[in-house]
Amino acid sequence: MTLPPLQALVCFATVARHMSMKAAAEELCITASAVSQQIARLEAWLNVRLFMRGPRFLALTAEGHIYLRAIQPAFNQISQATQRLMDNASQSKVTVSCTPGFAIQWLLPRLGAFEKLHPGVEVQINTTNRVVNLSNEGIDFAVRHGAGVYPGLQSHCLVNDHLLPVCSPALLAENRPASPRELLNYPLLHDEHRLDWRLWFDTQGIEDVDTDKGPVFIDSNGVIEAALAGRGVALVRRVLVAEALSSGRLICPLAITVASPIAYYLVYDESAVLQRMSRDFRDWLLATAASEEHRWPYP
């Protein structure tokens, strides 16, 4: 491992942020002369000039700009990890980013159990369909729908349920489909990716049909709500509609499930669990998901 003098590195980053030796010296509680000496030491160690200097002029060289951009993420990570560790004793908030559909259909109905175990801990849910930057946006955890590969982050499979068709009982009041092909007599409800129905029909050996027809919704929440309203047949993970199936508000027109290549993953930077409450929340979330994985038999 090749590391430069760390005190000199801190001086460089601080001067570059302020573009002032004096301001950097005040922040670091040393003299401006000491700051200048540390910069000169770093430049000598690197054998690269980082700043252009004049009587009333200070600017980064091209190499200085590149070097600053390269090391800044490391300083940010150190700062965030340090703050999380210092907040360990007093932290009472955990932040989670997930889609509105996952929040409404899965997380919120179960969150009361965590709140009973940890009264006083606030779980703040940030609902969005975009991929958030955990470090830059101050988010502890994210639930992402994908293949589980997230470089630089910890990833745990949270929900990997089979897909099954569901609809309102009112939609089938007159006639129930007897085969997969007969589902095409009803509107197929899609999320914005339109991939699940193609997968489901392919597994049934039906490849000569257009599975793209039908209303498209931005996420699974819209698809489920449309199914409840009798607008068509949705293809969703059973765990997201377990309550609606149990109550009879949704039914399965055909008892055919299919495994999906993607799942919901809990994703976080390792420094997030320096906080005790964050560790408790992660452990509770994973244990809750694991306990429910095989709770309901597939139709």
C-alpha positions as CSV (number, residue, x, y, z in Angstrom):
1,M,0.0,0.0,0.0
2,T,1.4,3.3,-1.1
3,L,0.2,6.2,1.1
4,P,1.5,9.7,1.2
5,P,2.1,11.6,4.5
6,L,-1.5,11.8,5.8
7,Q,-1.1,15.1,7.5
8,A,0.2,16.6,4.3
9,L,-2.8,15.0,2.4
10,V,-5.3,16.6,4.8
11,C,-3.6,20.0,4.3
12,F,-3.8,19.6,0.6
13,A,-7.5,18.7,0.6
14,T,-8.3,21.6,3.0
15,V,-6.4,24.2,1.0
16,A,-8.0,23.0,-2.2
17,R,-11.4,23.3,-0.6
18,H,-10.8,26.9,0.6
19,M,-8.3,28.0,-2.0
20,S,-6.5,29.7,0.8
21,M,-3.6,28.8,3.0
22,K,-4.8,31.1,5.7
23,A,-8.4,29.7,5.8
24,A,-7.0,26.1,5.8
25,A,-4.7,27.0,8.6
26,E,-7.6,28.4,10.7
27,E,-9.6,25.2,10.1
28,L,-6.7,22.9,11.0
29,C,-5.6,25.1,14.0
30,I,-2.0,25.4,12.7
31,T,-0.1,28.3,11.2
32,A,-0.3,29.2,7.5
33,S,3.5,28.5,7.3
34,A,3.0,25.0,8.6
35,V,0.3,24.4,6.0
36,S,2.6,25.6,3.2
37,Q,5.4,23.3,4.5
38,Q,3.0,20.3,4.4
39,I,1.9,21.1,0.9
40,A,5.6,21.4,-0.2
41,R,6.3,18.1,1.6
42,L,3.5,16.4,-0.3
43,E,4.6,17.8,-3.7
44,A,8.1,16.6,-3.0
45,W,6.9,13.1,-2.0
46,L,4.7,12.9,-5.2
47,N,7.3,14.7,-7.4
48,V,4.3,16.6,-8.8
49,R,3.4,20.2,-8.5
50,L,-0.2,20.5,-7.1
51,F,-0.6,24.3,-6.8
52,M,0.4,27.3,-8.9
53,R,1.4,30.1,-6.5
54,G,1.8,33.8,-6.7
55,P,1.9,36.8,-4.3
56,R,-1.9,37.0,-4.3
57,F,-2.7,33.9,-6.4
58,L,-3.3,30.3,-5.6
59,A,-4.8,27.7,-8.1
60,L,-4.7,23.9,-8.6
61,T,-2.6,22.6,-11.4
62,A,-4.2,20.1,-13.8
63,E,-2.5,17.3,-11.8
64,G,-3.8,18.8,-8.6
65,H,-7.4,18.9,-9.9
66,I,-7.2,15.2,-10.9
67,Y,-5.6,14.1,-7.7
68,L,-8.2,16.0,-5.6
69,R,-11.1,14.4,-7.5
70,A,-9.5,10.9,-6.9
71,I,-9.0,11.3,-3.2
72,Q,-12.1,13.3,-2.3
73,P,-14.4,10.2,-2.1
74,A,-12.1,8.6,0.4
75,F,-12.2,11.7,2.6
76,N,-16.0,11.7,2.3
77,Q,-16.2,8.1,3.4
78,I,-13.9,8.8,6.4
79,S,-16.1,11.7,7.4
80,Q,-19.3,9.8,7.1
81,A,-18.0,6.8,8.9
82,T,-16.6,9.0,11.7
83,Q,-19.9,10.8,12.1
84,R,-21.9,7.6,12.2
85,L,-19.6,6.2,14.9
86,M,-19.8,9.4,17.0
87,D,-23.6,9.3,16.7
88,N,-23.8,5.7,17.8
89,A,-24.9,6.4,21.3
90,S,-27.6,9.0,20.4
91,Q,-28.8,7.9,16.9
92,S,-32.5,7.4,16.9
93,K,-33.3,7.6,13.1
94,V,-32.8,5.0,10.4
95,T,-33.4,6.1,6.7
96,V,-34.6,3.7,4.0
97,S,-35.0,4.3,0.3
98,C,-37.4,2.1,-1.7
99,T,-40.1,2.2,-4.3
100,P,-43.6,3.3,-3.3
101,G,-44.9,-0.1,-4.2
102,F,-42.5,-2.0,-1.9
103,A,-43.1,0.5,0.9
104,I,-46.9,0.2,0.8
105,Q,-47.2,-3.6,0.0
106,W,-44.4,-5.0,2.1
107,L,-42.5,-2.7,4.4
108,L,-45.2,-0.5,6.1
109,P,-47.4,-3.4,7.1
110,R,-44.5,-5.0,9.0
111,L,-42.9,-1.9,10.4
112,G,-45.0,-1.8,13.5
113,A,-43.2,-5.0,14.8
114,F,-39.9,-3.2,14.7
115,E,-41.3,-0.1,16.4
116,K,-42.6,-2.2,19.2
117,L,-39.2,-3.8,19.7
118,H,-37.4,-0.4,19.5
119,P,-39.7,2.4,20.8
120,G,-38.3,5.8,20.1
121,V,-36.4,4.8,16.9
122,E,-37.7,6.7,13.9
123,V,-37.7,4.8,10.6
124,Q,-37.8,7.4,7.8
125,I,-38.9,5.9,4.5
126,N,-37.9,7.8,1.3
127,T,-40.1,6.5,-1.5
128,T,-38.7,6.9,-5.0
129,N,-38.3,4.9,-8.2
130,R,-34.8,6.3,-8.9
131,V,-31.5,4.7,-7.7
132,V,-30.4,7.0,-4.8
133,N,-26.7,7.7,-4.0
134,L,-26.6,6.4,-0.4
135,S,-23.5,8.4,0.6
136,N,-24.4,11.7,-0.9
137,E,-28.1,11.7,0.1
138,G,-27.6,10.5,3.7
139,I,-29.5,7.2,3.2
140,D,-28.7,4.3,5.4
141,F,-30.4,1.5,3.4
142,A,-32.0,1.0,0.0
143,V,-34.2,-1.8,-1.2
144,R,-33.4,-2.3,-4.9
145,H,-35.1,-4.6,-7.5
146,G,-32.4,-6.3,-9.5
147,A,-29.9,-9.1,-9.8
148,G,-28.1,-8.3,-6.5
149,V,-24.8,-7.0,-7.9
150,Y,-24.1,-3.6,-6.5
151,P,-20.3,-2.9,-6.5
152,G,-18.9,-1.3,-3.3
153,L,-22.1,-2.0,-1.3
154,Q,-23.3,-4.8,0.9
155,S,-26.3,-6.7,-0.6
156,H,-28.7,-9.2,0.9
157,C,-31.6,-10.9,-0.8
158,L,-34.8,-9.7,0.9
159,V,-37.7,-10.9,-1.2
160,N,-37.2,-13.6,-3.9
161,D,-40.8,-14.7,-4.3
162,H,-42.3,-16.5,-7.3
163,L,-44.5,-14.6,-9.7
164,L,-48.2,-15.5,-10.0
165,P,-51.2,-14.1,-11.9
166,V,-53.8,-12.4,-9.7
167,C,-57.0,-10.5,-10.4
168,S,-60.2,-9.3,-8.8
169,P,-62.9,-12.0,-8.4
170,A,-65.3,-9.6,-10.2
171,L,-63.2,-9.9,-13.4
172,L,-63.9,-13.6,-13.6
173,A,-67.5,-13.5,-12.5
174,E,-68.8,-15.0,-15.7
175,N,-65.9,-17.3,-16.9
176,R,-62.7,-18.6,-15.4
177,P,-59.7,-19.3,-17.8
178,A,-58.9,-23.0,-18.2
179,S,-55.5,-22.5,-19.8
180,P,-52.6,-20.0,-19.9
181,R,-53.6,-18.9,-23.4
182,E,-57.1,-18.0,-22.2
183,L,-55.6,-15.3,-20.0
184,L,-55.1,-13.3,-23.2
185,N,-58.9,-12.8,-23.2
186,Y,-58.3,-10.3,-20.3
187,P,-56.1,-7.2,-20.2
188,L,-52.6,-7.9,-18.9
189,L,-51.4,-5.3,-16.4
190,H,-47.7,-4.3,-16.6
191,D,-45.1,-2.4,-14.7
192,E,-42.9,-0.1,-16.7
193,H,-40.5,-2.9,-17.6
194,R,-43.0,-5.2,-19.3
195,L,-40.8,-8.3,-18.8
196,D,-42.7,-10.5,-16.4
197,W,-45.6,-11.6,-18.6
198,R,-43.2,-12.5,-21.4
199,L,-41.3,-14.7,-18.9
200,W,-44.5,-16.3,-17.6
201,F,-45.9,-17.2,-21.1
202,D,-42.5,-18.5,-22.2
203,T,-42.4,-21.0,-19.3
204,Q,-45.8,-22.3,-20.5
205,G,-44.4,-22.8,-24.0
206,I,-46.5,-20.0,-25.4
207,E,-44.2,-17.8,-27.6
208,D,-46.5,-16.8,-30.5
209,V,-48.5,-14.1,-28.6
210,D,-48.0,-10.4,-28.0
211,T,-47.6,-9.9,-24.2
212,D,-46.9,-6.2,-24.4
213,K,-50.6,-5.2,-24.7
214,G,-52.3,-3.8,-21.8
215,P,-52.1,-0.9,-19.3
216,V,-48.6,0.0,-18.0
217,F,-47.9,1.3,-14.5
218,I,-44.8,2.8,-13.0
219,D,-44.4,0.1,-10.3
220,S,-46.0,-2.9,-8.7
221,N,-48.2,-0.8,-6.5
222,G,-50.0,0.6,-9.5
223,V,-50.3,-2.8,-11.0
224,I,-51.8,-4.3,-7.8
225,E,-54.3,-1.4,-7.4
226,A,-55.4,-1.8,-11.0
227,A,-56.0,-5.6,-10.4
228,L,-58.0,-4.8,-7.2
229,A,-60.1,-2.4,-9.3
230,G,-60.9,-5.2,-11.8
231,R,-58.9,-3.6,-14.7
232,G,-57.1,-6.8,-15.7
233,V,-54.7,-9.6,-14.5
234,A,-51.5,-8.7,-12.8
235,L,-48.4,-10.8,-12.5
236,V,-46.8,-10.1,-9.1
237,R,-44.8,-11.7,-6.3
238,R,-47.1,-13.5,-3.9
239,V,-45.5,-11.9,-0.8
240,L,-46.7,-8.5,-2.0
241,V,-50.3,-9.6,-2.3
242,A,-50.5,-12.1,0.5
243,E,-53.0,-10.1,2.5
244,A,-55.3,-9.4,-0.5
245,L,-55.2,-13.1,-1.4
246,S,-56.1,-14.2,2.2
247,S,-59.0,-11.7,2.3
248,G,-60.3,-12.8,-1.1
249,R,-59.9,-9.3,-2.6
250,L,-57.6,-10.9,-5.1
251,I,-57.7,-14.5,-6.5
252,C,-55.4,-16.6,-8.8
253,P,-57.1,-17.2,-12.1
254,L,-54.6,-20.0,-12.8
255,A,-52.4,-21.8,-10.2
256,I,-49.2,-21.4,-12.1
257,T,-46.1,-19.6,-10.7
258,V,-42.8,-18.9,-12.2
259,A,-39.4,-18.0,-10.7
260,S,-38.1,-14.5,-11.6
261,P,-34.4,-13.8,-12.3
262,I,-34.6,-10.6,-10.2
263,A,-35.5,-10.0,-6.6
264,Y,-35.7,-7.3,-4.0
265,Y,-32.3,-6.7,-2.3
266,L,-31.4,-4.8,0.9
267,V,-28.3,-2.6,-0.1
268,Y,-26.1,-0.5,2.1
269,D,-22.6,0.9,2.7
270,E,-20.8,-1.1,5.4
271,S,-20.3,2.1,7.4
272,A,-24.0,2.5,7.8
273,V,-24.1,-0.4,10.4
274,L,-21.6,1.3,12.6
275,Q,-24.8,2.7,14.3
276,R,-26.4,0.2,16.7
277,M,-29.9,1.1,15.6
278,S,-29.0,0.6,12.0
279,R,-27.6,-2.9,12.8
280,D,-30.8,-3.7,14.7
281,F,-33.0,-2.6,11.8
282,R,-31.0,-4.5,9.3
283,D,-31.1,-7.7,11.4
284,W,-34.8,-7.3,12.0
285,L,-35.6,-6.7,8.3
286,L,-33.6,-9.8,7.2
287,A,-35.0,-12.0,9.9
288,T,-38.6,-10.9,9.0
289,A,-38.1,-11.6,5.3
290,A,-36.5,-15.0,6.0
291,S,-39.3,-16.0,8.3
292,E,-41.9,-15.3,5.6
293,E,-40.0,-16.8,2.7
294,H,-41.9,-20.1,2.8
295,R,-44.9,-19.1,4.9
296,W,-47.5,-19.5,2.1
297,P,-47.7,-22.5,-0.1
298,Y,-47.8,-21.6,-3.8
299,P,-51.1,-22.4,-5.5
